[in-house]
Amino acid sequence: MGIDAPEVHVLLQDLDGGGARWWLERSGPEPSRTVMTLRTPPRRGAVWVARHWTTDRAGESGVAPLLLPDIALLTSELVGNAVVHGSGGEVEVRFSVDAEHATVEVSDANLDPPEVRRTGPATPGGQGMRLVELLATSWGHHRLPQGRGKTVWFAIAL
């Protein structure tokens, strides 16, 4: 980021004896995009922490209250997948907002891409990515450098 170093805020939260922490980045003197990051161990409670953290950050960033339930639900789905299928490494959640979209990115240590299952309503589980596909304006995934895992993201139009 050159001369304009990011502004950094740190918050520590207790999560089942582990720690969750977050910080805020802004690029340049008048940023057009704000990025906030939460890192948490893949433990029970991480979904709750990430869901509330993300909706709090979205609300503070001026995202319309009508959009917050969808952001909460989709964040819960992605973080739940990272906790269950993420190969045990730390889960990173990034929330960003610009003039057009609110975006949530969830990274974990598993290299396998997410799968949208086309199962019936009576089939238990496996519907999370289908919800992401239906409710998000756009979504996708990519591998992290050096084979460290993957990031799955969604964006919701503001």
N, C-alpha and C positions, 0 to 999 in steps of 0.2 A: 504494500500500500504506500510505498514511498515515504515521503516526509510526513504525511498525515497518518500517523499511527492510529489504529482503532481505539476507541474508547472502550475500556473493559470494566465490567461490574461483575463481582463474584458473589454468589449466594450459595451457602451450603445448607443442605437439607438432610435429615436423617432418614434413611430408607432401609428398614430391616437391618440395621447395623452397618450398612454400606453408606456411601455418600452419593448424593446427586448434586451437581453444580451447574451453574449457568452463567453466561456472560453475553454482553451486547457488543456488537460491532457496528460502526458507522464508517463509511468511506468518504473521505474528503470533507471539506468545510461545510458543504450543504448537501448531505447525502440524499439520493433519490430512492435508496433502498436500505432498509434496516434489517439486519440479520441478528437473530438471537439463538444461542446454542445451549442445550441442556445435555449433560452426560449423566447416565445412570447405570448402575449395575443391572443385569438382566434378572431381577428378582421380583417376587410377588410384590405388588404395590407400584411397580414402575409404570404400569399402564395408567393408574390413577394419577400419579405425580405428573406424567407427561401430558395427559389430557387436560388437567387443570392448569398446568404451567402454560401450555399452548393457548388455551382459551383466554387466560389472563393476559398473555402477551398480545393476542389478537385484539382484545377489548381495549387495552391500553394504546394500541396502535391505530385505533379509530375504525376497526372493522365493524360493519353493521351488526347489531345484536342478532338479527335474523339469521346470519351466517354462522354464528358460533356453535349451534348444535351440530351442524354438518362437520365443521372443523374438529369438534370434540370426538364425534363418532369415528371419523376417518383416521384421526390421530390414534385413537384407541386400537383400531384394527391394525395399523402398521406397527405400532409398538408391541401389541400383543403377538404379532407374527415374529417380530425381532426377538422377543423374550423366549417364545416357544421354539423357534427354528433357527435362531441366530448363532448357534454354535458356542454359546456361553460367554462371548466377549461383551465388552461394554456396549451399551446402546446409546447412540447419539441422535438427538432430535434437534433439527434446525427449523426455526420459524422465520420467514421473511415476508415483508410486505412492501409493495411499491404502489404506484398509482392505479394499477390495473388488477393485481392478483395478490392473494395471500397464499403462500406456499409453505408446505410442511415437508421436510425431508427426514427420513429415518434410516440410519446406517447401522449395520450389524456385521458380524464376522463371517456370515454364511455367504458363499459365492452363488448359490442357486437363485435364479430369478424367481420373482413371485409368479404364482399361477392363479389365473381366474378360472374357477371351477364352474361348470354349467350343470349343477345338480338341482334336483327338485326341492321344493320348499320343505318336504318331510325329511330330507337328509340332514342330519345334525352336523354342524360345523362346516368349515370350508367356504363360507360365504363372504368373508371379509374383503377379499380383492374384488369380488363382484360388486359390493357396496361402493368401493372406491371407484370402480369403473362407472357406476350409475350416477354417483353424486358429485364427483369432481369434474371441473371444467376440462382438466387434462391430468394425466398421470404418466409415470414412466419409472424406469430404473436404469442404473448403470453400475459397473464394477468400480471399486475403489482401486487406486494405484497399488502396485506391488502385490496384488492378490490379497489385500487386507479384508475384503468382504464386498458388500454392495450397499447402495443407497436406493431406496424406493421413495418416490415423492408424489405429491398431488398438489394441484393448484385449484383455487376457487376464485372465480371472477368476482371483483368487488362491485 
